[in-house]
Amino acid sequence: MSFPTHRPRRLRQSPAVRRLVRETHLVPSQLVLPMFVREGISAPADIGSMPGVQQHTLDSLRRAAVSAAEAGVGGVMLFGVPAVRDANGSGATDPDGILNVATAAVVEEVGDALVVQTDLCLDEFTDHGHCGVLAADGTVDNDATLERYTDMALAQARAGSHLLGLSGMMDGQVAAVRDALEAEGFVDTLILAYSAKYAGAFYGPFREAVDSQLKGDRRQYQLDPGNGREGVKEALLDVEEGADIVMVKPALPYLDVLADVRASVDIPVWAYQVSGEYSMVEAAAANGWIDRRGAILESLLSIRRAGADAILTYWATEAAGWLREQL
């Protein structure tokens, strides 16, 4: 009988060998924890569609941020849930608004230990749930929205945010925010551009988390799920406009786009493992259909393998603990 000429299995023969030759590595500092802080609540509130995730009070937000820092997580991304909303999202630019107050609190608590990041979008703050200012015909007015974004950027920078997450998908948003920051002296404030953010079915639990008022959809400004090249184009435009980091969102359904963006730009590329991805794994694990820990770590590793330098994930603190156990 003939024997195999090549024996790739030699590289899989033991845990020690597999660790030594592993191509892709995942460490706690590559994880970012998204967190929700809600105005007007006296105790953390569970989010029904996202088991294990809560809307925080300021006090519980501080504690969760400390836990993330102690686990070695690289950063936290803050989302505010205001008590009052209006058409222009006024709470987003109010220095005493929930997101800006929470930002200052978290920076004070852990600002030297991790990167404190803030979501820069109006959807949580508007009574219509869209990511910008509405025109008379009900569509989102791109350029009027940019004016609100620049005001929001300055409010967040003044609150101490290290990194602004521009998630609204308005044309020219990176250039507008960069110019505003530079003009006010915030030259070191980082911009994360949600460059390839797709309109789709994976955001449902997030909308519960922020008590979204959205009616309809966001297909006029978020990307069509069928378009991969357009995601790369958006990333290249954001790099040209001054983004420090670009993002693909969601992560697992768009690993091809993530890989293409990674191959096309020379700045960090991140990915957001969104609420729907989280909730699907949690639901399957709760039914005993999959190994929860294994599925979580495998999903994160696959996002890294596709090219993400960092990952926003609701499992960040928990996964970081597991990864530290493996060291």
C-alpha positions in Angstrom: 0.0 0.0 0.0 1.1 3.6 -0.5 1.5 6.1 2.3 0.5 9.7 2.4 3.2 12.1 1.1 2.0 14.9 3.3 0.9 14.5 6.9 -0.7 17.8 8.1 -2.1 15.9 11.1 1.3 16.1 12.7 0.5 19.7 13.5 -2.7 18.7 15.4 -1.4 15.9 17.5 -1.5 17.5 21.0 -2.8 20.7 22.7 0.8 22.0 23.0 1.5 21.6 19.3 -1.8 23.1 18.4 -1.2 26.1 20.6 2.3 26.6 19.1 1.2 26.6 15.5 -2.1 28.4 15.9 -2.4 31.1 13.2 -5.0 33.3 14.9 -4.9 34.4 18.5 -7.5 36.1 20.7 -6.6 38.0 23.8 -8.7 40.1 26.3 -7.4 43.4 25.1 -8.9 42.8 21.7 -12.4 42.9 23.2 -14.7 45.9 23.7 -17.7 45.7 26.0 -20.9 47.6 24.8 -22.9 48.9 27.8 -26.2 50.6 28.2 -27.0 53.3 30.8 -30.6 54.3 31.4 -31.7 57.6 32.9 -34.3 57.5 35.7 -33.9 53.9 37.0 -32.9 53.0 40.5 -31.6 49.5 39.9 -30.1 47.7 36.9 -32.8 46.4 34.5 -32.5 43.1 32.8 -33.0 43.1 29.0 -35.3 40.2 28.2 -34.0 39.4 24.7 -30.4 39.6 25.8 -30.0 37.3 28.8 -27.1 38.5 31.0 -27.1 42.1 29.7 -28.6 45.0 31.6 -29.5 48.6 31.4 -27.3 50.1 34.0 -27.7 52.9 36.6 -24.7 55.2 36.9 -23.5 53.2 39.9 -23.8 49.8 38.3 -22.2 51.1 35.1 -19.2 52.1 37.1 -19.0 48.7 38.7 -19.3 46.9 35.4 -16.6 49.1 33.9 -14.3 48.2 36.8 -15.0 44.5 36.2 -14.2 44.9 32.5 -10.9 46.6 33.3 -9.9 44.0 35.8 -10.6 41.3 33.2 -8.2 43.0 30.8 -10.9 44.1 28.3 -9.6 46.7 25.9 -12.4 49.2 26.1 -16.1 49.9 26.7 -18.6 51.4 24.3 -21.3 53.4 26.1 -24.9 53.8 24.9 -27.3 56.2 26.6 -31.1 55.7 27.1 -32.7 59.0 28.0 -35.9 59.5 29.9 -37.2 62.2 27.4 -36.8 62.2 23.6 -37.6 64.8 20.9 -37.3 65.2 17.2 -33.8 66.5 17.2 -32.3 64.3 19.9 -31.6 67.2 22.2 -30.4 64.9 25.0 -27.5 63.8 23.0 -25.8 67.3 23.2 -27.0 68.2 26.7 -23.9 68.3 29.0 -26.2 66.9 31.7 -27.7 64.3 29.4 -27.4 60.7 30.5 -24.7 59.6 28.0 -22.4 62.6 28.7 -22.8 62.3 32.4 -22.1 58.5 32.2 -19.0 59.1 30.1 -17.5 61.4 32.6 -18.3 58.9 35.4 -16.7 56.0 33.6 -13.6 58.0 32.5 -13.1 59.0 36.2 -13.5 55.4 37.3 -11.4 53.5 34.7 -10.1 56.1 32.1 -6.5 55.1 32.7 -7.2 51.4 32.4 -9.2 51.1 29.2 -10.4 53.1 26.2 -13.7 54.8 27.1 -15.8 55.0 23.9 -19.2 56.6 23.1 -21.8 55.9 20.5 -22.3 58.9 18.4 -25.7 58.6 16.8 -29.1 60.2 17.4 -31.3 57.1 17.3 -31.4 56.6 21.1 -32.3 60.2 21.6 -35.0 60.9 19.0 -38.7 60.3 19.4 -38.8 58.8 15.9 -35.9 56.4 16.4 -34.0 57.4 13.3 -30.3 58.1 13.3 -30.7 61.7 12.2 -32.9 64.8 11.7 -36.0 64.2 9.6 -36.9 66.3 6.6 -40.4 67.4 5.8 -41.0 64.3 3.7 -40.0 62.0 6.6 -36.6 61.0 5.2 -33.4 61.6 7.1 -31.8 64.9 6.2 -28.1 64.0 5.8 -26.6 67.5 6.0 -28.8 68.7 8.8 -27.9 65.6 10.7 -24.2 66.3 10.3 -24.7 69.6 12.2 -26.2 67.6 15.1 -23.3 65.0 14.9 -20.7 67.7 15.2 -22.4 69.2 18.3 -22.7 65.7 19.7 -19.0 65.0 19.1 -18.0 68.1 21.0 -20.2 67.2 23.9 -18.8 63.7 24.1 -15.2 65.0 23.8 -15.8 67.5 26.5 -17.2 64.7 28.7 -13.9 62.9 28.3 -14.6 60.3 25.7 -11.5 58.8 24.2 -13.1 57.5 21.1 -16.2 58.5 19.2 -18.1 55.7 17.5 -19.8 57.3 14.4 -22.6 54.8 13.8 -25.2 56.9 11.9 -24.0 56.1 8.3 -24.4 59.7 7.1 -22.4 60.7 4.1 -19.5 62.9 5.2 -19.9 62.3 8.9 -16.2 61.5 9.6 -15.0 64.7 7.8 -17.5 66.8 9.6 -16.7 65.4 13.0 -13.0 65.5 12.5 -13.1 69.2 11.4 -15.2 70.1 14.5 -12.8 68.3 16.8 -9.7 69.9 15.4 -11.3 73.3 15.5 -12.0 72.9 19.2 -8.6 71.5 20.1 -9.6 67.8 20.5 -6.8 66.7 18.2 -6.3 63.4 20.1 -9.9 62.2 20.2 -10.1 59.0 18.2 -12.8 58.4 15.5 -14.2 54.9 14.9 -16.2 54.9 11.7 -19.0 52.4 11.4 -18.1 52.2 7.7 -19.9 49.1 6.6 -23.0 49.0 8.8 -25.7 46.8 7.2 -29.5 47.2 7.4 -30.8 43.8 8.4 -32.5 41.5 10.9 -29.8 41.2 13.6 -30.5 44.3 15.6 -33.8 43.4 17.2 -32.6 42.8 20.8 -30.5 46.0 20.7 -33.7 48.0 20.0 -35.2 46.6 23.2 -32.0 47.5 25.0 -32.2 51.2 24.0 -36.0 51.3 24.1 -36.0 52.3 20.4 -38.9 54.4 19.1 -38.1 53.4 15.5 -41.0 52.9 13.0 -40.0 51.5 9.7 -36.4 50.8 8.8 -33.0 52.4 8.1 -32.5 51.0 4.6 -32.2 54.5 3.2 -28.8 55.1 4.9 -27.5 51.7 6.1 -26.0 49.3 3.6 -27.9 46.8 1.6 -27.0 43.2 2.7 -26.3 42.2 -0.8 -23.5 44.7 -1.4 -20.0 43.8 -0.4 -18.0 46.1 -2.6 -20.0 49.1 -1.3 -18.8 48.3 2.2 -15.2 48.5 1.1 -15.9 51.8 -0.7 -17.4 53.3 2.4 -14.4 52.2 4.5 -12.0 53.8 2.0 -14.0 57.0 2.1 -13.9 57.1 5.9 -10.1 56.6 5.9 -9.8 59.5 3.4 -11.9 61.7 5.7 -9.8 61.0 8.8 -11.1 58.0 10.6 -8.6 56.3 12.9 -10.4 52.9 12.8 -13.1 51.5 10.6 -15.8 49.0 11.5 -17.9 46.3 9.9 -21.3 45.6 11.6 -22.8 42.9 12.1 -19.8 40.6 12.3 -20.6 36.9 11.6 -23.0 37.4 8.6 -20.4 39.8 7.0 -17.1 38.0 7.5 -16.5 38.3 3.7 -16.9 42.1 3.9 -14.6 42.2 7.0 -11.9 40.3 5.2 -12.2 42.6 2.1 -12.0 45.7 4.2 -9.0 44.4 6.1 -7.2 43.8 2.8 -8.1 47.3 1.5 -7.1 49.7 4.3 -4.0 50.2 6.4 -5.6 51.3 9.7 -7.2 49.1 12.4 -10.4 47.3 11.4 -12.9 46.3 14.1 -16.2 44.3 14.0 -19.3 44.5 16.1 -20.8 41.2 17.2 -24.3 42.5 17.4 -27.3 41.8 19.7 -28.9 39.3 17.4 -25.7 37.2 17.2 -25.5 37.3 21.0 -29.1 36.3 21.5 -29.1 33.4 19.0 -26.1 31.8 20.8 -27.7 32.4 24.3 -31.0 30.9 23.2 -29.5 27.8 21.6 -27.3 27.3 24.6 -30.2 27.7 27.0 -32.0 24.9 25.1 -29.0 22.6 25.4 -28.4 22.6 21.6 -24.8 23.9 21.6 -21.9 24.3 24.0 -22.2 27.9 25.1 -18.6 28.6 26.0 -17.3 26.8 22.9 -19.6 28.6 20.6 -18.8 32.0 22.0 -15.1 31.6 21.8 -15.3 30.0 18.3 -17.4 32.9 17.0 -15.0 35.5 18.4 -12.0 33.6 16.9 -13.6 33.4 13.5 -14.1 37.2 13.5 -10.5 37.7 14.4 -9.5 35.2 11.7 -11.4 37.2 9.1 -9.4 40.3 9.9 -10.8 42.1 12.9 -8.2 43.7 15.1 -10.8 44.2 17.9 -14.3 43.0 18.5 -17.2 44.7 20.2 -19.1 41.9 22.0 -21.5 41.7 24.9 -19.5 38.7 26.1 -16.3 40.8 26.4 -15.8 40.5 30.2 -16.8 36.9 30.5 -14.8 35.8 27.4 -11.8 37.8 28.7 -11.9 35.7 31.9 -11.9 32.5 29.9 -9.0 33.7 27.8 -7.0 34.5 30.9 -7.6 31.0 32.2 -5.9 29.7 29.1 -2.7 31.7 29.5 
